[in-house]
Amino acid sequence: MNEWITPAPPIDLAAEFPELAPYARTTTRLHPRRGEPGVHDSSLGGPLLWPANEPWPIKPGSDFGPFEDTPVPAVPLLQLYRRDVAQLPFPAGTDLLQLYWYPIEHDTTDSSDPEIMMVWRDSASVTETLTDVPRDDSDYPYVPIPCVLHPEPGVVEYPSRTTDLPEGWDWSRLDAFEEGSGWGAFHTLFVASGVKVGGWPNFYQDATWRYCPDCGRRMEQLLALDGVEWNGEGWKRWIPRADERFRTSLAAGEYRRDARAAQCPSGIDLGGGCLNLYYCPVCPGMPHAQWYDR
């Protein structure tokens, strides 16, 4: 039996609230866990299949973090092969998505966060891999612990904020369900936590979408990067079967040290928030943007 499955919710939301049905989306939960991935594996924080003839990205020094006035090498973030995450909108001729960032914050008009860089590749074209890759082994919160992935496609989600639903929606029945069941709908039923592809953004604050700088359309959700697999009481819904052994202690409010590696596998500290990455599916080059929700 596949252990990397999200248990069914305690209520069929679309059946109980038919008006939600048109807003159902599916996501692929990636379930990172600490391990030793290689360049031919999908991974979080693992080595990238980087061509030997392509210099490793290095950024000039920054005023932020522990890298003041020193060059900052890129840090591998995510590597996803088409065979593992078919839900990704791979451009023609590619089968590999690579994300990296520099472990420093950059200022924008409305957020401070590491800037994510995105590369699409044809893995077959990489015949020789760069081996002399700088690696930062510090525990700085933007340097992830290498993790293998356990993709779980087909997880159904609904918007995490009423701003993504029609105005005037009557939530009285849902309020009654929450009061009677002890479930908080938005964070424990509607949107999956953790690292995932597609679906709906996991907004902890007000919903904030990005718009394409080329065509002006609202971008689509590409993926969400969350430092934790579940937050607060989110374990009630989003803890996978592989971690069922923690459920009893979590329900009792007890902390188990071995649960920490499952809840926070990569060690990335996003301050209790989530970094959403968006993309434009119609413009050449697939423009992307991000929003750090915290």
C-alpha positions in Angstrom: 0.0 0.0 0.0 1.2 3.5 -0.9 1.9 5.2 2.4 2.2 8.7 0.9 -1.5 9.2 0.7 -3.5 12.0 2.3 -6.4 10.5 4.2 -9.9 11.4 3.1 -11.5 14.5 4.6 -14.2 14.0 7.3 -16.7 15.6 5.0 -17.3 15.5 1.2 -17.2 19.3 0.7 -18.6 19.3 -2.9 -21.5 17.0 -1.9 -22.3 19.0 1.3 -21.8 22.4 -0.4 -22.5 21.9 -4.1 -21.7 25.6 -4.8 -18.0 24.8 -4.0 -17.8 22.1 -6.8 -16.8 24.5 -9.6 -13.8 25.7 -7.5 -12.3 22.2 -7.0 -8.7 22.0 -8.2 -6.2 19.1 -7.8 -2.7 19.5 -6.4 0.4 17.2 -6.3 1.7 17.0 -2.7 5.4 16.3 -2.8 6.0 15.1 0.7 9.7 15.8 1.1 11.6 13.7 3.6 15.3 13.8 4.5 17.5 11.6 2.4 20.4 11.5 -0.2 18.9 12.3 -3.6 21.1 12.4 -6.7 21.2 14.6 -9.8 18.8 12.2 -11.6 16.2 12.3 -8.8 13.4 14.8 -8.1 14.4 16.5 -4.8 14.1 19.4 -2.5 17.5 20.8 -1.6 19.3 18.0 -3.5 21.9 18.3 -6.3 20.8 19.7 -9.6 21.4 18.1 -13.0 23.5 21.1 -14.1 25.5 21.1 -17.3 29.3 21.1 -16.9 29.6 23.9 -19.5 27.2 26.2 -17.7 28.7 28.2 -14.8 27.1 27.8 -11.4 25.1 31.0 -10.6 26.8 33.3 -8.2 25.4 36.6 -7.0 27.5 39.6 -5.7 27.5 40.3 -2.0 24.5 41.5 -0.1 23.7 43.6 2.9 21.5 40.9 4.2 22.2 37.8 6.3 25.6 36.2 6.9 26.9 37.0 3.3 27.6 40.7 3.6 30.1 41.9 1.0 30.9 38.4 -0.2 29.7 36.5 -3.3 26.7 34.3 -2.8 26.5 31.0 -4.6 23.0 29.8 -5.6 21.4 27.1 -3.4 19.4 24.3 -5.0 15.8 24.5 -4.0 13.7 22.1 -6.1 14.3 19.7 -9.0 11.3 18.1 -10.6 11.2 15.5 -13.4 8.2 15.1 -15.6 8.0 11.4 -14.8 7.4 12.3 -11.1 5.2 15.4 -11.4 3.1 15.2 -14.6 0.9 18.0 -13.4 3.6 20.6 -14.1 3.1 22.6 -17.3 6.4 21.6 -18.9 7.2 23.7 -22.0 7.6 21.7 -25.2 11.0 19.9 -25.4 11.6 19.9 -21.6 11.1 17.3 -18.9 12.9 18.9 -16.0 12.2 22.0 -13.8 15.0 23.3 -11.6 14.5 26.0 -9.0 17.2 27.7 -7.0 17.6 30.8 -4.9 20.3 32.8 -3.2 20.1 32.5 0.6 19.6 36.2 1.1 16.5 38.4 1.2 15.7 40.8 -1.5 13.3 43.8 -1.0 10.3 44.4 -3.1 7.5 46.9 -2.6 5.5 44.5 -0.5 7.7 41.6 0.6 11.2 40.5 1.7 12.1 37.0 0.7 14.6 34.9 -1.3 14.1 35.4 -5.0 13.3 32.1 -6.8 15.0 31.5 -10.1 13.5 29.0 -12.5 15.1 26.9 -15.3 13.3 24.4 -17.6 15.6 21.8 -19.3 15.6 18.7 -21.5 17.4 16.3 -19.2 18.7 14.2 -22.1 20.7 17.2 -23.4 22.8 17.2 -20.2 25.5 14.7 -21.1 28.1 15.9 -18.6 27.1 17.2 -15.2 28.9 20.0 -13.3 30.5 18.4 -10.2 32.4 21.4 -8.7 29.3 23.0 -7.2 29.7 25.3 -4.2 27.6 24.0 -1.3 26.7 26.0 1.8 26.4 23.7 4.8 25.3 26.3 7.3 22.0 26.1 9.1 20.9 29.5 7.7 17.1 29.1 7.2 17.2 29.4 3.4 19.7 26.4 2.9 17.5 23.3 2.9 18.4 19.9 4.2 18.5 17.5 1.1 15.2 15.7 0.8 13.8 13.0 -1.4 10.2 13.4 -2.7 7.2 11.2 -2.5 4.7 12.8 -5.0 1.0 12.3 -4.4 -1.1 13.6 -7.3 -4.9 14.2 -7.4 -5.4 15.8 -4.0 -8.5 18.0 -4.2 -8.4 21.5 -2.9 -10.7 24.6 -2.6 -9.8 28.3 -2.2 -8.4 29.2 1.2 -9.9 32.7 1.2 -13.5 33.9 0.5 -11.9 36.5 -1.8 -11.5 33.8 -4.4 -15.2 32.9 -4.2 -18.2 34.8 -5.4 -19.4 37.7 -3.3 -22.3 37.1 -1.0 -21.5 33.5 -0.4 -23.6 32.1 2.5 -21.2 30.4 4.9 -23.7 29.8 7.7 -23.8 26.1 7.0 -20.0 25.8 7.0 -19.8 27.9 10.2 -22.3 25.4 11.8 -20.1 22.5 10.6 -17.0 24.0 12.1 -18.7 24.7 15.4 -20.1 21.2 15.6 -17.0 19.3 14.4 -14.1 21.3 15.8 -12.6 21.5 12.3 -11.4 24.8 10.9 -12.3 24.7 7.3 -9.8 26.9 5.5 -6.7 25.6 7.1 -7.7 22.0 7.8 -10.0 21.2 4.9 -9.7 23.5 2.0 -6.1 23.9 1.0 -3.2 21.4 1.5 -0.1 22.6 3.4 3.5 21.6 2.7 5.3 21.7 -0.7 3.0 21.1 -3.6 2.4 21.7 -7.3 -0.7 23.3 -8.8 -3.9 23.6 -6.9 -4.8 26.7 -4.9 -2.3 29.0 -3.1 -2.0 28.5 0.6 -2.8 32.0 1.9 -2.3 32.5 5.6 -3.1 36.2 5.2 -5.2 38.0 2.6 -5.3 36.4 -0.9 -2.5 38.0 -3.0 -2.2 37.0 -6.7 0.4 38.2 -9.2 -0.3 39.5 -12.7 1.7 38.9 -15.8 3.9 41.8 -16.7 3.5 41.0 -20.4 -0.2 40.4 -20.9 -1.7 41.6 -17.6 -3.7 38.4 -16.9 -3.8 36.9 -13.4 -1.2 34.3 -13.1 -1.8 30.7 -12.3 -0.5 28.8 -9.2 2.7 26.8 -10.1 3.7 25.6 -6.7 3.8 26.4 -3.0 6.8 26.1 -0.8 6.0 25.7 2.9 8.6 24.9 5.5 6.2 22.6 7.3 4.0 19.6 6.2 1.3 20.7 8.6 0.7 23.8 10.7 -1.2 23.9 14.0 -4.1 21.5 13.9 -3.5 20.9 10.2 -2.2 17.5 11.0 -5.9 16.4 11.4 -6.3 16.6 7.7 -2.9 16.8 6.0 -0.6 14.3 7.8 0.0 11.4 5.3 -0.5 7.8 6.2 3.3 7.4 6.4 3.2 9.6 9.5 0.1 8.1 11.2 2.2 7.1 14.1 2.4 10.7 15.2 -1.4 11.3 15.2 -2.1 10.0 18.7 0.6 12.1 20.4 -0.4 15.2 18.3 -4.0 14.8 19.4 -2.9 14.7 23.0 -0.7 17.8 22.5 2.5 15.9 23.1 5.7 16.7 21.2 7.8 13.9 19.7 11.3 14.7 18.6 11.0 12.2 15.7 7.9 14.1 14.5 9.9 17.2 13.9 11.8 15.8 11.0 8.5 14.8 9.4 6.8 18.1 10.1 9.8 20.2 9.0 11.8 18.0 6.7 13.8 20.6 4.8 14.6 22.8 7.8 13.6 25.9 5.8 12.3 28.6 8.0 9.7 30.8 6.3 8.5 32.4 9.5 5.3 30.4 9.7 4.3 31.5 6.2 4.2 30.1 2.7 5.9 31.1 -0.6 3.7 30.8 -3.6 5.1 30.8 -7.1 2.9 31.8 -10.0 3.3 31.6 -13.8 1.7 32.8 -17.0 0.6 29.9 -19.2 0.1 32.0 -22.4 3.1 34.3 -22.7 6.4 33.2 -24.3 9.1 32.2 -21.8 6.4 31.4 -19.2 6.9 34.5 -17.0 6.8 33.8 -13.2 6.4 35.7 -10.0 6.2 34.9 -6.3 4.4 36.0 -3.2 5.7 35.4 0.3 2.6 35.1 2.5 3.5 35.4 6.2 
